[in-house]
Amino acid sequence: MKGDVKSLLANAARLGLEGLIGKRKDSTYETGRRSGAWIKLKFRRQQEMVVGGYTAPAGSREHFGALLVGFYENSRLTFAGKVGTGFNAKSLRGVFGELKPLSRQDCPFANLPEKVQGRYLGGLTARAMKICQWVKPKLVCQVKFDEWTRDGKLRHPVFIGLREDKLAEEVVREPTLLL
């Protein structure tokens, strides 16, 4: 199909598609073989999130396992999932240094605990919450992710960095932005 690629991408994003497959006009599908003639264009969304806690590190990882993040909805902090990828040794150390002085005893998320752990293990039950470390919801981070799940969680979130230009109370669920 000939056409304006920018328009095609904009329409696919508007429809909420996960991405597009592009191919050379003269190429054919070859079962079980990958080639440069076909490409996958995956849309990634971005959103700032408020950090309300973290999980313990596992294996050789230091400082923490995943950040527990959310956004404000009707003045209540709503849990949106765990962010455990996108970190390196320096960012783990730096973020942990910011988290430690914000420690608190109780969970800041209004919608926790959840009754079940969730389809993709993104939920936090009362049992799972017992081993979480809670923090005052002051830190804001930027994450990229594939989509929002049906139960309002981030699917495949990746940490990008901390945001110092926004107050936690200003963070709300934004209309989906595709990047």
N, C-alpha and C positions, 0 to 999 in steps of 0.2 A: 504494500500500500504506500503510495506516495503521499506526502503531506508534511505539514509543519510539526516537527518533533516537539517543540515547546508547547504547542497547543494540545498535542496528544498527551503529553505528560501532565499538563494542567488539568485536563479532563479526567484522566485516570486518578489523580489526586483528589479532585472534587468528588468523585464517586466513592472515595474511600478504599480504593484497591490497594493491595499489599505491594504491588509493583507491576512491572511489565517485562515481557520477554521480547528481546530484539534479535533480529537475524538478518543476515545478508539475503538479498532478494533471490539470488540464485542457489541458495543452500537448501539442502534437504535434511530431514531428521534422520539420524543414524542411531539405531537402538544400541544402548550400552556404551556409547562413545561420546566423549566431550570434544568440542572443537571451538575455535575462536570465532566461528561463523554465527554462533548463538550466544547471546549475553543475557544476564538477568539484571534488571534495574530495580533494586529494592528501595522502597521509600522508607526513610527513618524519620520519626517524629522527635521533637525535643520539648522539654518542659522543665521549668525550675520546680524543685521540691524542697519541702522543709524536712530536716533531719530530726526525728523524735527518739531515736535509739539506735542500737547496733547489736549484732550477735557476736559471740565469741569466735576467735580465729580457730581454724582447724588445720591439721597437717603442719606444714612448714610455714604457713602464713603467720605474720606477726600483727599485733595491735587489735584488729577486729576482722570478722568474717564478712558481714554485709551491713550496710546502712539500712535502717528502717525509715521509710520516707512517706510523706503525705502532703496534703494541700488543705487549705481552709475552705470550708463549705458552711455557710451560715454561722460564721464565727467559731466553728468547731474544727479541730484538726482531724482530718479523715485519712486513715491508713491507705496507702496505694501500693505497697509492696516492698520487697527487699532489693537492694542494689549491691551486688557482690563482685561485679567485673568492672574493668576500666581503670583499676588501680595499679600503681607500681610501688616499689619499696618507699620511695620518697613521698608519694601522695598518701599512702597508708599512715606513715609516721606523722605527716603534717595534719591530716584530718583528725587522727587520734589525739594529737596535741590540742586541737580546738575542742574536741568532744569532752575530754577529761574534766575541765572546770565546770562544765554544764551538767554534771551528773545529778540525777534525782532518783527518788525511790519508786515513784508511781508512773504508770503509762500515760503519756500525754494524748494518745489517740482516742477519740470519742467512740469509734466503731470497733474497738477491740475489747475483749477477745471475740474471735469468730468461733462458730459452732463446729465447723469442719475445717480441715487444713487447706482445702481448695484443690481444684483440678491439677494445677501446676505447682503445688506446694507453696504457693505464695501467701496463703493465709496464715494467721497466727492464732492458734488455740490457746486456752488458758494454760495448758500444760507447756506448750512451746514458749509462752511469754515468761515463764518462771526463770528461764536462763538468759533472757534479754537484759541488756543494760539500757536504762532510759536516760534521756537527756532533756534539758529544757529546750523547747523548740525555738531556737534562735538562729541556727545555721541554715543557710539556703545553698543547695547544690543544683547544678544543671545535669540532667540526664537525657540520653537519647534512648529510644525504644521503638519496638516494631508497631505495637498497637495497644489500645486499652482492651482488656478482656471483658467478658460479659458481666463479671462480678466486680468491675471497677478497679482492676489491678493493672500495673504496667507489665507488658509482655516483653521479655528479653531486655531489661533496662541495663544501660551501661553508664557508669559515672564519667562525667566530662571534667568537672571541677567545682570548686566552691564559688559562690557568688557573694560579693560584698556590696553590690550595688542595689540590693533589694532587701527590704525588711521581711521577715518570716510571715508576718500578718498580712502581707500583700499577695502572698502566693495562693492562687486559686487554680482550679483546673481550667486550662485554656482551651479554646477551640483548637482542634488538631492542626498543627503546622507540619507540613511535610518538607523534609530536607534531603 
